[in-house]
């Protein structure tokens, strides 16, 4: 097994892990950043704009991502994950990292996309959240880092068309999985979050009613690299003019096993509502909410701005969504202020899905227990004095791996984790 | 074993058979693509018009059509008189040869 040595292993190449890696690299530590997806940048790189400033998400993420990718002190592995992390002693960890084959030599690939053109296969594009297709030889998305092709081997027919057209001959179907032994002094877990799967609430008809989409799908529809030519209904291509948002889909809901607030849905829904009014000036947007939690800097003003723009806010819990023959949707909801059950028709419904932990990182730790909190996020054992500390000395947590939080807080958390890691490493250096 | 560059797919095919679902999926896509492009060759159409002409579900037409838009076979035309549905048309300089 190949043996590699670094100062810090960062698990997860989203914005929190990326921020931690950059800070540590800038002060001279050697960092290995391991990302399970084919690109770093996490969820943020796929967003349209960010609240409350309405800055373009890609414009903030891409320079950071390229700084990470080009930093001499950072090594990035994409399509890789740690299988086992063992604490051998203070400042002494060993990790087994699995590098999955991409079937493309990333360093040689120029990102020309000729393989994409040549590939005859079309499958659902997970980076467009199922709204359009992609090829089996593909660049994950246009601003991916590394901007290199990959082969989706599960859906590949092994016709060889891609390798016949590849100018630098960088496609290589002989690649296999590789396990690497990595020696490090410290670990940062920045494993991020996953979105709630609305199929768990059958009353909302997410699979059957084609014009019920998730907020992440709407995010893609609003992004510059969107799957459609504009915001359209996936069910029939109609430009919607009466859109509803259902807040707390999968959050603050004991019946689906997630009683906590996801912290970001109110604000991203308000943001999307404002963007929709820009994209579709004739459209009505209604947000069905339980409470609007606009707690951050500039958030309440952002909420007021949406109200001024004409977004309608209805304090109501949506019980059921049914599809009409024309693809429109009937929302049955409790109007909380009036205390009555009402019905309303919309031509598109966006489910503001909540934030859930990415599971499994605790099982990677071999001889020490990485404690989780009751909601399966990584437990911060000293949340007030040392918020990045976990139950294992020398293992720190960054970003949404510790709980739902927005982008500024994730960056702050990434910064905190890098500072606490530095302090842990310096303790050794000063010995 | 040294495998010649540019012919590695053939090598993997001997080790890893292609699942039937994958070839079925390819057949389905190729067939739908042909149907959609032929229908559009007769004239620009909206998603509901294509669905009616080809007797396919509208969401299926939308998904495949948006994929063809991405792959460079199709482009967006004008919106209809009711400002509801866009017309789609064959892209004149479509590069994709697949």
Boltz contact constraints between the chains, C-beta under 6 A:
constraints:
  - contact:
      token1: [A, 117]
      token2: [B, 96]
      max_distance: 6.0
  - contact:
      token1: [A, 120]
      token2: [B, 98]
      max_distance: 6.0
  - contact:
      token1: [A, 121]
      token2: [B, 26]
      max_distance: 6.0
  - contact:
      token1: [A, 122]
      token2: [B, 29]
      max_distance: 6.0
  - contact:
      token1: [A, 122]
      token2: [B, 67]
      max_distance: 6.0
  - contact:
      token1: [A, 132]
      token2: [B, 66]
      max_distance: 6.0
  - contact:
      token1: [A, 132]
      token2: [B, 67]
      max_distance: 6.0
  - contact:
      token1: [A, 132]
      token2: [B, 70]
      max_distance: 6.0
  - contact:
      token1: [A, 133]
      token2: [B, 67]
      max_distance: 6.0
  - contact:
      token1: [A, 155]
      token2: [B, 22]
      max_distance: 6.0
  - contact:
      token1: [A, 157]
      token2: [B, 18]
      max_distance: 6.0
  - contact:
      token1: [A, 157]
      token2: [B, 22]
      max_distance: 6.0
  - contact:
      token1: [A, 157]
      token2: [B, 26]
      max_distance: 6.0
  - contact:
      token1: [A, 158]
      token2: [B, 9]
      max_distance: 6.0
  - contact:
      token1: [A, 158]
      token2: [B, 12]
      max_distance: 6.0
  - contact:
      token1: [A, 158]
      token2: [B, 13]
      max_distance: 6.0
  - contact:
      token1: [A, 158]
      token2: [B, 18]
      max_distance: 6.0
  - contact:
      token1: [A, 160]
      token2: [B, 9]
      max_distance: 6.0
  - contact:
      token1: [A, 163]
      token2: [B, 6]
      max_distance: 6.0
  - contact:
      token1: [A, 163]
      token2: [B, 9]
      max_distance: 6.0
  - contact:
      token1: [A, 169]
      token2: [B, 5]
      max_distance: 6.0
  - contact:
      token1: [A, 169]
      token2: [B, 6]
      max_distance: 6.0
  - contact:
      token1: [A, 172]
      token2: [B, 8]
      max_distance: 6.0
  - contact:
      token1: [A, 173]
      token2: [B, 8]
      max_distance: 6.0
  - contact:
      token1: [A, 173]
      token2: [B, 9]
      max_distance: 6.0
  - contact:
      token1: [A, 173]
      token2: [B, 12]
      max_distance: 6.0
  - contact:
      token1: [A, 174]
      token2: [B, 3]
      max_distance: 6.0
  - contact:
      token1: [A, 174]
      token2: [B, 8]
      max_distance: 6.0
  - contact:
      token1: [A, 210]
      token2: [B, 59]
      max_distance: 6.0
  - contact:
      token1: [A, 227]
      token2: [B, 66]
      max_distance: 6.0
  - contact:
      token1: [A, 228]
      token2: [B, 66]
      max_distance: 6.0
  - contact:
      token1: [A, 229]
      token2: [B, 76]
      max_distance: 6.0
  - contact:
      token1: [A, 234]
      token2: [B, 62]
      max_distance: 6.0
  - contact:
      token1: [A, 235]
      token2: [B, 59]
      max_distance: 6.0
  - contact:
      token1: [A, 236]
      token2: [B, 47]
      max_distance: 6.0
  - contact:
      token1: [A, 236]
      token2: [B, 48]
      max_distance: 6.0
  - contact:
      token1: [A, 236]
      token2: [B, 58]
      max_distance: 6.0
  - contact:
      token1: [A, 237]
      token2: [B, 47]
      max_distance: 6.0
  - contact:
      token1: [A, 237]
      token2: [B, 62]
      max_distance: 6.0
  - contact:
      token1: [A, 237]
      token2: [B, 85]
      max_distance: 6.0
  - contact:
      token1: [A, 238]
      token2: [B, 84]
      max_distance: 6.0
  - contact:
      token1: [A, 238]
      token2: [B, 85]
      max_distance: 6.0
  - contact:
      token1: [A, 239]
      token2: [B, 84]
      max_distance: 6.0
